[in-house]
Every structure is written in structure tokens, then in C-alpha cells.
Amino acid sequence: MLSEDNYIKKALTDDILKRVESEICKLSLNELRHMYYPPLFLFVSRNDLSTITALNEDILLVKENSSKKSFNNLIDFLKAHKKKKE
């Protein structure tokens, strides 16, 4: 389990997880293969806890050596998701 101050947990919000779960529940297996998944979701689903924790440690290292604006851009990137169709 990731701590509340873990940036991966903060970026992979309950809202994102619920959207992915909702899509998974309504699509066929073939459609799931071609579904868009948020990159961070794929990372978490494909790696063990020690790898996920190592990424968070790297994020903390970047935070220590970045401006607030640069770091916020990184965090926004982690939250990347599919853009809604207009």
C-alpha cells in the first residue's frame, strides 16, 4: 500500500481508477486490448511495489532539484489521461 504522500498515489486518483474500471467492465476482451490506459496506470499494473516505490523516490529527488513550476509540470504529466472528445 502506498502512503498518502506518495506522488504516484496522488496522481493515480480514485477518479481515474474508477473511469478505467468502468471502461473495463463494459468492453469486450478484444476491445480491452485496444483501449487507452493512462500511462501511470499501466506502470503500476505492470510493476511490483518496490519498483513503484523506487519511482516515487526518483520523483522526490527531482522535486529537491527542481523549481516549483517544473516540479508541478512533472506532477501534471503523471496525471496524464485521454483527452475528452469534443
Secondary structure, DSSP 4 states (H G I P E B T S, - for coil): ---TT-HHHHHS-HHHHHHHHHHHHHS-HHHHHT----HHHHHHHHS-HHHHHHHHHHHHHHHHTS-HHHHHHHHHHHT--PPPP-
